[in-house]
Amino acid sequence: MLNSECTSTLDLIDQSLGKTLSGIIRGIEKEGLRVTEQSHIAQSRHPESLGSTLTHPTITTDYSEALLEFITPTHVNIDESVNYLSQLHSFVLRNDSNDVIWPASMPCQLDGDESIPIAWYGTSNIGMLKHVYRQGLGVRYGRIMQSIAGIHYNFSLPDNFWPLYQDKLLQEKGGEKTSVQEFRSAHYFSLIRNFRRYSWILHYLFGASPVLDKSFLNGRPHTLEKINDSTYGLPYATSLRMSDLGYQNTAQEALHVSYSSLDDYVTTLAEAMQHSYAPYDEIGVKVNGEYRQLNTNVLQIENEYYSDIRPKRVTRSGEKPIAALRDRGVEYVEVRILDINPFLAEGISAEQIRFLDAFLLYCLFSQCPAQSDTRCMEIRGNQTKVILNGRDPSLKLERNGELVPFSDAANELLDAIMATAQLLDNAHQSDSYAQSVNAQKAKVADSALTPSGQMMEMINGGDEFIDIAKRQADKFKTHFTSLEADSAFYAQHKRFAKESLEKQAELEAADTLNFDEFLSSYNAS
């Protein structure tokens, strides 16, 4: 569903600029709960054989001690990214024979907040900061919300792309020349604004959480339908993970973080980190000698802001992410709305990654004005419609105040994305990117091909969500533990585990401030 106010810069991409697109850099962060054979969250500590979650470069935890997070290094080759993710699963399951890795975004059976152990990172000040931050998330929003898992996709254009693209735009459209980094940051923010316009297509194509187990509701009010004995959902939903039942945050509803520019983003996000919020004041920071949260601000730290996509830069030791962005600009973007596909061993495929690349390039090359408040409401409304009713054949989306059939809007957008897919195919001397777009067109023609459609077909056949996910978890465990071991990878990760434990011990021994002093300094900086 394209905006008539937008123009494209695709016609400026000549052969020399197009060749640089073969150097797109990507990284994957994939979460997954450690779950017992009885489909409950593992209560055991993170296995020591996997190393320290504080300092390990590729295996850590997110909110919970049981919520694993796999982090691939950056790769130019897509197959290498997926293979690395596969090897991480294999390594973990070979070192943790008692558990399975839950293959879905919505969690296994829960027994209230207390059944979800908060991640522990040791006694160093930085480790305690990470732990107390998670304590704060628990008291603010409940631990159950934090048991949801997802996939984050990190995307950046190669360094040699940006000066060539800048020169092309200046030659054709004129304007004032800025530094390459300022240009890069400005155009990454343009990409982000367009991503928010069009991300509804990703919810439809890759949403994989139309249902959940009743234990997730934990007595909360909801509008879901009871489908089977323990499975609740909505008949046409795509991603309940991204609905109000998932990552909800009442305190952030009135928060306005601007994506109009890097300066505005940093300023508005910083304000939220400095603005106290009365309900959090009531919780308190340190009560009876124990920390409940880092501070009483709307956001304890930047990461608490639940955005669909983030501008990012690799931070230096001790540097806050917002300071890195302010001082050195945007380096890459992080897509945060992807569900784990429970029908794929790794949760994501090379075909999906190719489509994401084409989609993100379309967002970059489509030059659109900043959204007005009215347009922002329209954008969020379309997202919500697709999240809750995306596979409804009668669904219509809003465009400039008019209703458009979903299939028309989706096909129009996919046709536009095909042009960037062809650019990528030219750069790689392949046809795999065009194939990835055609695969998505097939899903628009037949919603049963979507992950949410596949899940609902099984649910409507009488299966419970928990049973489906457990079967897939067992199947994938057998797959990963049967893979031929990569001896070099295995040796490397044994070394990572040992070195990370040593590094954690060094950090704990090196602290000169007590945590009260450290936190006071951190909050003031």
N, C-alpha and C positions, 0 to 999 in steps of 0.2 A: 504494500500500500504506500505509494510514493507521494511525496509532497510536491505540489506544483511550484512552490517557492524555491525548490532545490535545483541546483545545476551540477553538472558532472565535470570532473577534470580528466576523465578517462582518455579523451582525445589527445591529451598532452603526453601520454605515456608512450614514448617512442621506443625503439629497440634497445638502446643503451640503458634507458631507465627501466624498461621491462625486465632486462636481464638481472637487475639487482634483486628482483622479487624472489629469485631462487635462494636468497640468503636470509629469508624470514627466520627469526629465532623464536623458539617456543619452549615452554616448560609446563609441567603438569604437577598439580598438588591434589592428591586424591585421599579422601578420608574413608575410614571403614572401622566399624565397631568390632572389637574382639568379643565374640559371643560363645557361650558354652554350648555343649551338645543338647542342652534342654531349651535353647533359644532365649537365654537370659544374658544380660550384660555380664561379662567377666568381672569378678570382684578382685582378681589378683592384680598385683603390681605389674607394671610394664616389665617384661622379661629382661633380666640383666644381660642375657646373651645378645640382646639387640643394642645394648649400649645406653648412653645417657640421652634422654629426650631433650635435655637443655642444649647440648652441644653437638649432637649427631647431625651430619649434613643432609641425610636423605630419609631417615626414619625418626619420627617424633610423635607427639600426641597433640590433639587440638584441645577441646574443652575437658574431656574426661580422660582419666588414666587408661580407660579402655578404648578411647577413640583414636586409633592409629591415624597418622598422616604420612603418606608417602610423597616424597619430593624428588622429582627427577632433575638432573642437571639440565641446563639449556642445551637444546639440540637444533640443528638445521634440518636434519633428516627425520621425517615423521616416524618412520618405522623404528628408528633407534629410540625415539621417545617412548613408544608403546612397548618395545621390548624391554627397556629399562624398568618400566613400571611393572611388567610381568615378572622380571627377575626379583624385584623388591618383594612382591607377593610370595614368590617361591622361597626366598630367603627367610622371611618372617615365619611362614607356616612350617618350614623345616626346623625352626628354632622354638616354635610354640605349638607342640603337637596336641595340646589339650583343647584348643579353641579353633573356631572358624572365623573368617572375616565376613561380616554381614554384607551382602552384595546389593543392598538397597539404601536409598536415602532415608526413608522413614525407618525408625528403629525397631528392634525386636521387642519381646514382651518386657514391660517395665513394671516396677513395683514402687511407683512414686519417686519423688526427687531423691530420696536417700539411696535408691538402688543405683544411682549414677555417680561413681566416685570421681571427684575432682582431680585433675592431673596434678602431679607432684614433680617438681623440678629440682629438688635438693634445697640446701640451706643457704646457698649464696644469696646475696641481695638481689641479683637479677633473676635467680630462680624463684625467690619468694615473691618478687614483683609479678611474675607470670602466674603464680599460684593465687595470689590475693586478687589479681584482676579477674580470674575465673570464679573466685568466691563471690566477687561483686556481680558478675553476670548471673550467678545462681540466685542471689538474694533479690536482684532486680527483676529478673524475667522467669525464674524457675529453671531448674536443671533440665527438665524434660525437653524444653525447646533446644537446649544445647546438645541433645543427644542425636540430632539430625546430622546427616553426613551429606557431603557433596563433592564436586570436582571444581577446582579453580584452574583456569587456562590462562597462561601468561603468554603474551604476544608482543613482538617488537619487530619493526623494520630494521634492516641492517644499516650501519652507519653511512655507507656509501650511497644509500637511497636519498637521504635528506638534502644534501647540497644540490644534487641533480634536480630533484623535484622542486626545490625552492627557486632555482634558476629558471625552470620551465614556467612556473607560475608568474614570476616577475616579468619574463619576456612576453607572455601572452596577456597578462592582466594588469601588469604594472603594480605600483604600490611601493611602500618604503621597505628597504632591505634591513632585516634584523640579523642577529647572530643565528647560526644554524640551530643552536640549542633552543633559542626562543621560538624559532619557527617550528621546530619539532614539538615543543610543548604545546604551542597553539593548535597544531593540527592533530595531536593526540586528543586534545580536549574537544575538537570538532568531531573526531571519531566517537568519543564518549557520548556527546550529545545525540549523535545519530544512532548509536547503539541503543540508547534509551527510547528513541522513537520506534525502532524496529525490532526490539528484542522479543516482542510477542511471538515472532516466528520461531524463535529458539524454544520457547515454552511448548509450543505445539509439536515441533519436530522431535525434541529430545526430552521433554517432560516424561518422567517415569514414576510418578508418585500420585496416582489417582485415588489411592486407598491407604489406610493405615490400620494398625491394630488398636482395638478399643482402649488398651491400657495407656496409650499415648494421650488420650483425652483426659484421663484422671479426674473426671467429674466436672471438667470445664464446660461451659455452654458452647454449643456449636450448631451448625445447620447441616451437618452431614447425614447421610442416610445409612441405616443399618442394612448391609447387603447380605452378609452371612453371620454366623453366630458371633464371631469376634472381629469381623472386618467391617469398617465404616468407610464411606467415601462418597463421591458424587459420580453419576453415570458417565458424564462427559468431561470430567476433570483431567488435567494433564499433569499438574505439579502442585499438590497440596503443600509440599515443602516450601514453596514460595508464596503461599496464601497467608492470610491472617492467623491461621492455625500454626504456621511454621515460624518464620523469622519475623515475629511481631515485636513492636517496640512503641508503646504508648507515648513514652517521653520524647521520642524522636518524630512523632507525627507532625508537630509544629516546627520542626527543625528545617531550616532552609539552607542547604549547602549548595552554593552556586557552582555551576559547571561552565560559566561563561568565559572564564579564563583561569590560568594558574593562580594569579594573584587573588582573584575573588574566591577561588576554592580554598586556598590556604587560609585566607582571612576568615571566611565563614566557618570553616571547620575548627579553627583555633578558638573562635568565640564560643562554640559549643563545648569545647574542652575547658573553658574558663567560667562557664555559666552554671551556678549552683541550681539544683532542682529540689524543691521542698520535700517531695516524698523520699528522696535519697538522703536528705538531711535527717529525716526521722529514723532511717535505718541506722545511721551512725557509721563512722569509719572504724574506730577501734573500741570495742565494747567488752568489758570484763577481761581486758588484756589480749583479746583476739581480734584480728583484722577481719572486717566484713567486706570492705571494698577499698579501692585505692584513694578515692575522694568522693565528694557528693555532687560532682558536676554531671551535666547531661551525658557527657561521654567521659569515661575514666581515661581512655586513651583513644587514638585515632581509629584503631581497629574495631571499636565498638559501634562505629557507624555502619549500619547494615545497608551497604550500597550494592547495586547489581553489578557494577563495574568500577574499578578503582584505577586512578593514575598512580604509578609506582616508580620508585628508584631504589636500587640496592643501597642499603645504609652502611655507613662506616661504624666501627666499634663505638658503642655508647651514644650513637646519633638517633634521634627520633625520626620516624618516617616523614612527618610534616616538615621538619627542618631540612631533610635531604631534598625534598621536592622544592622547597622555597629557594634553597641555595644553588641547586644544580639542575633543576628542571626534571621533566618527565623522561623516563628511560623506557618504560613499557607499560602496557595496560594489563589488568588482571580481570578476566571474566569470571563472575562468581555465581551465576544462576544455573549452572548445569547440574542436573540430577545424575546420580549414578545409574547407569543402565543395568538392571539386574539380569539381563540376558546376555551380557558380555562379560567375559572373565575379568578383564581389566576395568570394566565400567565405562569405557570409552573406546572408540575405534579410530583407525587411521582415516576411514571415510568421513567420520564426523569431524575430525581435525581439519581435513581438507576443506570441508564446507565452512567451518568456523573461520579459516583463513580467508576464504573468498568473501564471506559475509563481513568480516572486519575491514577488509580492503574496500568493499563497497561503502561502508560507513566512513572510511577515510576520504574517498574520492568524491563523495556526494557532499557538495557544499550547501549547507542549509543554515538559515538564520537561527539565532538562539530562540529557545521556546519561551513564549509568553506564559503567564500563569494559567490562562485558559487552555493553551495547548498542553501544558504539563498535566492538567486534569484529564484531558483527552487521552494522553499517552498512558497515564496510570490506569484509566478506565479500560483501555484496550488490553493492557497487560492482565488486569483482573479478569476480564471476560475470558481470555484464552486460558488462564490458569484454572478457572473454575468450570468452564464450559467449552473448551477449545475444540472438542470433537463433535459438538452439536451441529448437525447438518444445516440448521437454520440460523447459525450464529452470524451476526453482522458486527463489523467494527465501525468506529466513527472516524471520519476524515473531514476536517474543516466543517464540522457541524452536520455532515451528512452521513447516512448509514450505507456501508458497502458490504456486500456478501463476503464472508471470510475467504472463500475459495478464490474469488476474484482478486482480493487484496494480496493473498499469499502468492498466487501465480504471477501477479504483476511484479512483486518484490523478487521472487525467484528468477524471473526473466532478467531483471536488472543485475542480480548477483551473478548470473551466468556470464556476463561480460567480464567481470573480474576473475571468474574461474578460468576463462579462456586466456586471460593475461598470464595467470599462474601456469597453465598448461604450456603456453609458449615458452615461459621461462624454464620449465622443467623438461621440455620436449616430451610431453605426455598427454593423455586425455583423462587422467584420473580425477582432476578437479571438476571437469564438466560432468563426469560420471557421478560425482558426489552430489552435484546440484540436481541431476536427473533423479537420483535416489530420493531426494527430498520432495521433488514434484510428485513422485509416486505416492508418497505419504499424504499429500494434499488430496490426491484423487481417491485414496482409500485410507481412512483414518485408522483402520485395523492394523496397518503396518507400523504405526508409531509405537514406541515403548509403552505408553499409557494404554493404547489400544490393545496391545498384546497382553498386558497385565489384566485389563478388564475382561478380556475373553476368558481367561482362566478363572477369574473371580466369579464371573457370571455362570461358569460351569460348575460352581460349587466349592472351589478351592478357597481356603483361608489365606490371607496375605502372609501370615507367619509361616505357613506350610510351604508356600511357593518359594519364599526367600530362603528358608532352611534347605530345601532341596537344591536350590542353586548354589548355596554356600557349600554344601557337601560336594556337589559336582565340581565346583571350582577348586576346592581344596585338593581333591584327587588329581585334577588337572595340573595344578601348580606343583604339587609334591612329586608328580610323575615326570615333570620336565627334566630333560637332561641338564644336569647342573653345569653352570658356567663357572669353571674353577677359578678363573681370574676374578670374576665378580664376587664369588663367595669369599675368596681370600681378602679382597679389598674391603668387604663389609665386615669381616671378622676384625680387620685392622681398624676400621672406622669405629666399631663397638669399643675396642680396647682404648683407642686414643680419646674417644669422647668421654669415657669414664674418667680417664686421667685428667682431661681438660676441666671437667666439672669439679674434681677434687682441687685442682689448682685455683679455680675461681673461688671456691669456698675458703681456701686458705689465705687468699690474697685480700679479702675484704678488710678494710680498715674502719669503716663506719658500721654502727649497728643499723638494723633495718629501719627503725624510727627515723634516724638521721638521713639515711639513704632516701627514704620515701619523701621526706620533707623537701630534700634537695631536688628530687625528680619532679615532684608536683610544681615546684617553683620555677623550673627551667622552661 
